[in-house]
């Protein structure tokens, strides 16, 4: 989260935070008014899970909990990852962009078709988490290692290994996301 209030204010006016999809229609209208209002003020409260509240002299108010920046390149939600970011995905293969190759240097016997990796956008979540939640793929660490579980199990987290191991999903280039295989 930006530590500088003027940076939060600038990003709010640009429409970057909060994302419109993160707000109800009423909150969207308030946020749209606030972005254009010359009396806009922003306040941040809380340390561990901060809340940002934007308000103005007209009585409009919008609050949100900011999504985190990318842990590698520092991109904010809605921004492109920087070149060299190890979190960014290749939008052609779905793999980590840093390890995307156009030749057979990785000795797996498969040379990738030349392509443009595209510009991956940071959403505030680790790549693939949303798809795992959608597919109902959860895992947790136990004394016996990782085991599949339900979303309400203690310590449950999205099972990203199922995506990366191609166990029931494949990368869809057009949709730029993982899609679940459907049994025939």
PEZI-V75107 format. One record per residue. PHI is phi as a letter, one per 30 degrees, with the letter a starting at -180 (* if undefined). PSI is psi in degrees with one decimal (none if undefined). NEAR is the number of other C-alpha atoms within 12 Angstrom. Layout:
BEGIN
phi->PHI psi->PSI near->NEAR
phi->PHI psi->PSI near->NEAR
END
This chain:
BEGIN
phi->* psi->139.6 near->28
phi->d psi->137.0 near->23
phi->d psi->-21.2 near->16
phi->c psi->120.7 near->13
phi->d psi->-35.1 near->20
phi->d psi->-31.8 near->16
phi->d psi->-42.2 near->18
phi->d psi->-44.6 near->30
phi->d psi->-46.1 near->32
phi->d psi->-45.0 near->22
phi->d psi->-35.9 near->25
phi->d psi->-46.1 near->36
phi->d psi->-33.8 near->26
phi->d psi->-11.4 near->20
phi->i psi->11.8 near->24
phi->d psi->-41.4 near->28
phi->b psi->136.2 near->40
phi->d psi->157.7 near->40
phi->d psi->142.2 near->29
phi->e psi->-33.5 near->23
phi->d psi->-18.7 near->16
phi->d psi->-1.8 near->23
phi->c psi->150.6 near->20
phi->d psi->167.8 near->17
phi->d psi->-42.0 near->13
phi->d psi->-45.1 near->16
phi->d psi->-34.3 near->24
phi->d psi->-44.6 near->24
phi->d psi->-42.4 near->17
phi->d psi->-44.7 near->27
phi->d psi->-39.9 near->39
phi->d psi->-42.2 near->30
phi->d psi->-47.2 near->26
phi->d psi->-37.8 near->33
phi->d psi->-32.2 near->31
phi->c psi->-10.8 near->23
phi->d psi->130.2 near->22
phi->d psi->-13.7 near->14
phi->c psi->20.6 near->19
phi->d psi->135.2 near->30
phi->b psi->145.8 near->30
phi->b psi->136.9 near->32
phi->b psi->138.6 near->26
phi->c psi->132.0 near->26
phi->b psi->150.1 near->18
phi->i psi->146.3 near->12
phi->c psi->-51.9 near->11
phi->d psi->-45.3 near->11
phi->b psi->77.1 near->14
phi->d psi->152.3 near->19
phi->c psi->136.4 near->21
phi->c psi->131.4 near->29
phi->b psi->124.4 near->30
phi->c psi->136.3 near->39
phi->b psi->167.9 near->30
phi->b psi->174.6 near->23
phi->d psi->-9.6 near->15
phi->d psi->2.6 near->16
phi->i psi->5.3 near->16
phi->d psi->146.2 near->26
phi->a psi->143.7 near->28
phi->b psi->134.6 near->35
phi->b psi->151.6 near->30
phi->a psi->160.5 near->30
phi->c psi->116.7 near->25
phi->d psi->142.4 near->33
phi->d psi->151.3 near->28
phi->d psi->156.7 near->26
phi->d psi->160.6 near->26
phi->e psi->132.6 near->28
phi->d psi->-14.1 near->23
phi->c psi->-58.5 near->18
phi->c psi->-10.7 near->22
phi->i psi->9.6 near->27
phi->d psi->142.4 near->28
phi->d psi->157.5 near->31
phi->e psi->132.4 near->31
phi->j psi->-9.7 near->28
phi->c psi->154.8 near->25
phi->d psi->145.0 near->24
phi->d psi->151.9 near->32
phi->d psi->156.9 near->24
phi->e psi->138.4 near->22
phi->i psi->0.7 near->20
phi->d psi->129.4 near->24
phi->d psi->-1.3 near->24
phi->c psi->-28.7 near->33
phi->e psi->142.4 near->37
phi->c psi->149.1 near->37
phi->d psi->124.0 near->33
phi->d psi->-3.8 near->27
phi->d psi->-42.4 near->29
phi->c psi->-21.8 near->33
phi->i psi->-6.3 near->34
phi->d psi->172.9 near->31
phi->e psi->128.7 near->26
phi->d psi->-35.9 near->28
phi->d psi->-31.1 near->22
phi->c psi->9.8 near->22
phi->d psi->128.5 near->28
phi->b psi->155.2 near->24
phi->c psi->6.8 near->20
phi->b psi->-171.1 near->16
phi->c psi->40.0 near->15
phi->d psi->-18.5 near->13
phi->d psi->4.2 near->13
phi->h psi->27.9 near->10
phi->c psi->3.1 near->10
phi->i psi->7.8 near->9
phi->b psi->116.7 near->12
phi->c psi->123.8 near->15
phi->d psi->147.4 near->21
phi->d psi->135.2 near->14
phi->e psi->136.0 near->13
phi->a psi->166.8 near->17
phi->c psi->124.4 near->18
phi->d psi->-17.4 near->26
phi->i psi->-178.3 near->23
phi->c psi->102.6 near->23
phi->d psi->139.8 near->36
phi->c psi->133.7 near->30
phi->d psi->128.9 near->31
phi->c psi->-7.8 near->33
phi->j psi->-2.1 near->31
phi->b psi->153.5 near->25
phi->d psi->139.4 near->29
phi->e psi->129.0 near->36
phi->j psi->-15.8 near->37
phi->e psi->-45.5 near->26
phi->d psi->-40.8 near->23
phi->d psi->-42.9 near->29
phi->e psi->-42.3 near->33
phi->d psi->-43.1 near->27
phi->d psi->-40.2 near->18
phi->d psi->-10.0 near->25
phi->i psi->28.8 near->23
phi->c psi->108.2 near->30
phi->b psi->153.4 near->31
phi->b psi->162.4 near->27
phi->a psi->157.3 near->24
phi->d psi->130.7 near->18
phi->b psi->-179.6 near->14
phi->d psi->-22.3 near->7
phi->c psi->9.3 near->8
phi->j psi->-162.1 near->9
phi->d psi->135.7 near->19
phi->b psi->147.9 near->22
phi->d psi->148.1 near->26
phi->a psi->-177.3 near->21
phi->c psi->169.2 near->20
phi->d psi->-22.0 near->20
phi->c psi->-0.8 near->16
phi->d psi->142.8 near->16
phi->e psi->131.6 near->15
phi->i psi->9.4 near->18
phi->d psi->140.0 near->23
phi->b psi->157.9 near->27
phi->e psi->136.6 near->33
phi->d psi->77.8 near->36
phi->d psi->-25.1 near->30
phi->d psi->-28.4 near->23
phi->d psi->-34.5 near->29
phi->d psi->-50.6 near->30
phi->d psi->-25.9 near->23
phi->c psi->5.2 near->14
phi->h psi->42.9 near->19
phi->c psi->74.2 near->20
phi->j psi->2.6 near->23
phi->b psi->157.9 near->27
phi->b psi->159.3 near->25
phi->d psi->130.2 near->28
phi->c psi->111.0 near->19
phi->d psi->-39.1 near->20
phi->d psi->-43.7 near->13
phi->d psi->-16.1 near->13
phi->h psi->46.8 near->24
phi->a psi->166.0 near->28
phi->d psi->140.2 near->34
phi->b psi->142.8 near->25
phi->d psi->139.2 near->23
phi->d psi->140.2 near->16
phi->c psi->129.5 near->10
phi->d psi->143.7 near->6
phi->d psi->none near->3
END
